[in-house]
Amino acid sequence: MAIAEEPTGHVMGHAMKRKEDPRFITGQGRYLDDIVLPRMLYMAIVHSPYAHARIKSIDASAALQLPGVHLVLTGADLDQMGLGWMPTMAGDREMTLAVGKVLYQYQEVAVVLAESRALAEDAAQLVEVEYEPLPVIVDPFESMKPDAPVLREDREQKDNHVFHWEVGDRTATEQLLRSCDVVVRQKVRFQRIHPAPLEPCGCIADFNKATGRLTLYMTSQAPHAHRTVFSMVTGIPEQNIHIISPDVGGGFGNKVPIYPGYVAAIVASLKLGRPVKWVETRTENLTETAFARDYHMEAELGATKDGVVQALKVKTIADHGAFDAAADPSKFPAGLFSICTGSYDFPNAFAEVDAFYTNKTPGGIAYRCSFRVTEASYLIERTMDVLADELGMDPAELRLKNFVPPEKFPYHSALGWTYDSGRYAETLKKALERFDYTKRRQEQDERRRKGELVGIGLSTFTEVVGAGPSQTFDIMGIKMFDSAEIRVHPTGSAIVRAGTRHQGQGHETTWAQIVGEELGLDPQNILVEEGDTDTAPYGLGTYASRSTPTAGAAIAMAARRIREKAQKIAAYLLEVSEEDLEWRDQKFQVRGVPSKAVTMQEIAFAAYTNLPEGMEPGLEATYYYDPPNLTFPNGAYLCQVSIDKGTGEVKVEKFLAVDDCGNVINPMIVEGQIHGGLTEGFAIAFMQEIVYDEDGNHLATNFSDYLVPTAWEAPDWETDRTVTPSPHHPIGAKGVGESPNVGSPAAFVNAVIDALSPLGIRHIDMPLTREKIWRALREHGIEE
Amino acid sequence: MQLHYEGQQSVDGSVGEVFRFICDAHNVGPCTPDLVDLDVLDAAHFHATVKVGVGPVKGKLKLEVALLPQEEQHSLTLTIHGSGMGSGVDLTASAALTPSDVSHTVMDWQANGSVSGPLATVGGRLLDKQAQRIIEQVFVNVRDAVNRLVNTSASEEGTDRSASGGGS
C-alpha cells in the first residue's frame, strides 16, 4: 500500500500516518487489563452448564471458606437489591445473574470476589449449583410451535414470540409478484456469528464510599450511553458515575451492550468498597456476550422476462436467543433490515421479521454493520444472482439494468428510505474494467472446459449508516446525535473531544485531519480525546459506521463555529470589516490582497491576548450534530474463486473492492478499514459459525472451533473507489468501516455458487467450509 | 451432548454370583475409574469424586450413583448424576446378565446420557471417545473384580474357573 507524503496545507484526503499507532505498535497502549488499582479485587463468574434448567439450590460455602475470598453474589442477592433483572436496549429485560432458572449455557449464575484472579476462578469452581434440567429449544422453527415449552416464564405473553415487524405494501407487492414474468424464491440463512474482538470485555468498578462516586473503567463503545443506563439501573446519580473507556482492542458491536458482568462488578464494589476487576476469558466472550446475525430469510423476487426487477417480498425468522438484547435503535426492532431492496429500483417491496426466543446466548448486535444491514445486503445480492441464473443473464448486466439511476437521487425506496446519493453504474463499471471482467469470464469458460471449477461473484451493495436523525433514531429514548468540543490553545494547538469512542478506527488521526482542514491547523498539534464521560460532550458512541457521519460532522461544525469567531478576530487584527475577509489557503485574507492575511495560529494567540473590546476571550466551540438523514455508502465487489474437487477447498484467486464512501478523510485509514472488513467477511463466508448441539451446548467456545483468519489464510485485497459526496454531510463523507463486512459475504458466496452452478447447485448456506463444499460435490457426482 | 455406548463382558462366575456382586455399592463403587474419593452411603448408593481430563478441560467431577437391581431379570440399572468443572453429566447405565455356561456369565451393558458445560463444549471433539473409554472401563473393572473374587474363592476350593476374560 503506497502512503502519500505528509500533508502540507489541506489535510483532508491525505494518507497521514496514524497518530495513535506509535503507542500501539510499541506496546504502550493502555487497555483495561493494564490497569491495576490499589486494593483491587478480582471477579470470576460461575456459569450454567445447562442451556435450560431450574436452579434448585446454590451452595457457596466451600468457596467462601477459601482464604482471600470476600464475597459470592447470586441472582437472588441481586434480586433482593432490585437488580435481579436489567433492561435491554431492545426494550426487553434480562437476568443480571440467573434468577430461578437458566436460559442458555454459560449464563451467569453467580460471581466470586477474591484477592487474585486465580483464587476467584478456583473459588468459582467450588460454588455448587443444583439444577433440574428442562427441555431445550435451539431452533426458532421449533420455538414458534404452539406446543413448544415457554422459555420466558417471566413474561405475560405465554409463547416464545418476541416481535413481529413489517414494512412496505404487502398487498401491492403480492399482486405485482403474481403478474411478473419470472419469480425466483430463495431461502438464505445468515448464520449466527460473533464479533470476537481480540480484547474481550471487562471493567474495573471502583466505588468510593466517601465521595459516593463510581469510577468505571470499561471496554465501552458508547461510554455516555452506558453511564446513563448504569445510573438508571443502579440508582446512582449520573453525575456520580465516571466512565473511562481506555484503549479498546476491537469492538465490532460486541462492546455496545451492557453485560451482567459489568453490573455484578459494580454491585460488588458498592458492597465491598474496593475496586473490582472483571475481564472475560476468550470462552466467556464467545459464549456470554452478544452474537450477530442468525437470520433465516426467504426472498421472492419478481421481474420481467428481460430482467427488470418489479417486486421483492421477504420473510425472515430471527433467532434472538434467551432475551431480546439486540442493540438496535428503539423504533427498529429488526434494525435497518428494510435496506433489503439494495441498490435496485424496486417499484414495490414488502419485508417482515418475526423473532423468537431460544435457549441460546442473547444478542443480535450490529457486528461491523449498521443494524441488520449485512443480512439485508447478503439476501438481496444472493437473490439477484439467483434471478440472473434463472434468466440466463450475466449478473453484472442484470445489476446494471436495475440500479437506481443517478437522476433519481435523492431516491425514495419502496421500503421507506431516502437514499442520499450514489452512482452505482459508474462504480460497477469501474470495478468491471479494473477486474478485467469480460476477459476473466472468457478464461472461466476455457477453464471450465478443462474441467476446473471456477467462479466469479459480484456484490453491488448499498449500506445505510450514520444513525441517526433524532426524529426516528434513539436508543432507550436517547436521541442518536453526536457531539464534539474543540478548544484551540493560545499557541495554535488544540484539543478535540468527541462523544464517540474509537476501537481501532483511527479517530485520533481523522478527527485531527478534519479540524486541520477546517481551521488550517497542523493535525500533528491536535490532540483527540474520547472515552471519558467527565470531559467529553455527550454522544452515543462508535458503532454502525456512525462516527464520521455524526461525530465527524459535529467536529466540522464545531470548527466552523470557531472559524466564525476567528473571522471577527481576524478582522480586528487586520483592521478591516469581516465582510472584507475570505477563508482561503487555510487563512483569512483580505479579498484581493493575499499578502494581507492572518493564520489561525495568529488568531488563536490573539484570542487570549489581543481581543476586540467586549469579545469573550478564548477560542472554542461545542456542537451537537443531529443528522438530517442517514448516509448511504455503496460499493461494487468482485471475486474470483476456484474450487479443489478433491478437498472442497476454495481458493480466492482475486478480490477487488471498489467503494464509494463519499469524500475520504484519510485514504490510508479507509484502505485499512476495507482490508480488515474484507478479512472478516472472508471469515464469515468460509469459516465462522456459532453452533449449538441439540442440548444447547455451545460448540464454538474458543479459537480452535471459532476460526479467525490470519494473514496466512486471508487473500490479497485490491481496492479502489469512486467518490460521490453525501449532499447533506458537512464534509461530504459517508462512513466506510462496515462496508466491506456488509458487501463481501455475498461476493464470496456468489463466486462459489457460480463455480458450482454447472453442477446444478444454486445455493449453499454459509459458512462454505471445505467439508460442506466437498459434500455438495459428492452429492452432485464429483468423485475426484 | 448426547452419549450412547454399549458393550459386553464375559465374566467368570454364575449369574447369581455376578448379580450379587454388582448389586452392592460397596463392590461397584471401587470399580469407578480414576477414583479420587469414594463414599458408599448404603448398598444402593455411593458418591464418588473422579479425575477427568478431556482435551484442555481437566478437573474433578462429583458423581452421585444409585443402583437399581431387578432381581427377576438379573439386571441392574445405574443412574449417575455428576457435576463439577462447570459441567453436568447425567447417565443411565444398565447391565443385563445371562449365563454362558454354569460358571460363566455374559454381561451386556449399555449407557445413555448427556454431558453439558465445558466438558461438552471445549472438550467436545474428544469427549465421545474419552467417555466411551471411561464407561467401558467401569464394566471392565467390574468384570475383573468379579473374576478376582470368584477365582480367589475357587482356588481356595481347589478349582479353576478362569476360562473367560475378554470383552467387547
Interface residues (C-beta under 8 A of the other chain):
Chain A: V46 H47 S48 P49 Y50 A51 Q105 Q125 E128 V129 E130 Y131 P133 T283 T287 D693 E694 D695 G696 N697 H698 L699 T701 N702 D705
Chain B: M1 Q2 G59 S83 G84 M85 G86 S87 G88 D90 S114 V115 S116 G117 P118 L119 A120 T121 V122 G124 R125
